[in-house]
């Protein structure tokens, strides 16, 4: 991964931080992201120290705010003239409904709209740096998700786990549609289920424990770095081989409808068309 630049959202702790650590250990320039400046700096310094790689930088942004997502993209573009991997890792699960400063339900905003917007804002730089990759952390629970366009912001009924499942389905729909629109561009798009990993998110949503962070980060690291998957695009992974996603993921009309609605919600007048 030497000479490769990787941005990992939500990488001050959990799977994201371990992913950042492993990629830094491979020699990548790693851009750590989080909501809190002190935690970002602490994660950056810890990864530098434990890997011996000085090329670890940090960026601060609250992904529930579209203005801050835009500022994050602007900061990355100002500081780096290349970007080889965007790893959309950040995620939240909220047991009580919350609304962002943009008036959107927070789980949908952070888990789906933020990576949708950030990817678009960084896409030109990724294409200029090709071969490049967009890797998005979804979840196997996307199989149980449903996109309710009549209540997309869960105003009529809210359940935190249901909202999370819907957003994770959104990740898969976005990935497969993005891959189709980017074919031949030199940028691939894939998504993954990291496994049942012991994280704050898992404990909050289900009260479970799972495998180690190192095991949970392994698939993200593989999709971000392995030469074996460089030509692979438009796939959902649960192991180092593609898995069958929810049947909804292969519904082109559903993918395109979510794409258009998402573009409108984040104010993208001309989202990528291929």
Secondary structure, 3 states (H helix, E strand, C coil): CCCCEEEECCCCCHHHHHHHHHHHHCCCEEEEEECCHHHHHHHHHHHHHHHCCCCEEEEECCCCCHHHHHHHHHHHHHHCCCCCEEEECCCCCCCCCCECCCCCEHHHHHHHHHHHHHHHHHHHHHHHCCCEEEEEECCHHHHHCCCCHHHCCCCCCCCHHHHHHHHHHHHHHHHHHHHHHCCCCCEEEEEECCCCECCHHHHHHHCCCCECHHHHHHHHHHHHHCHHHCCCCCEEECCCCEECCCHHHHCHHHHHHHHHHHHHHCCCCCCCCC
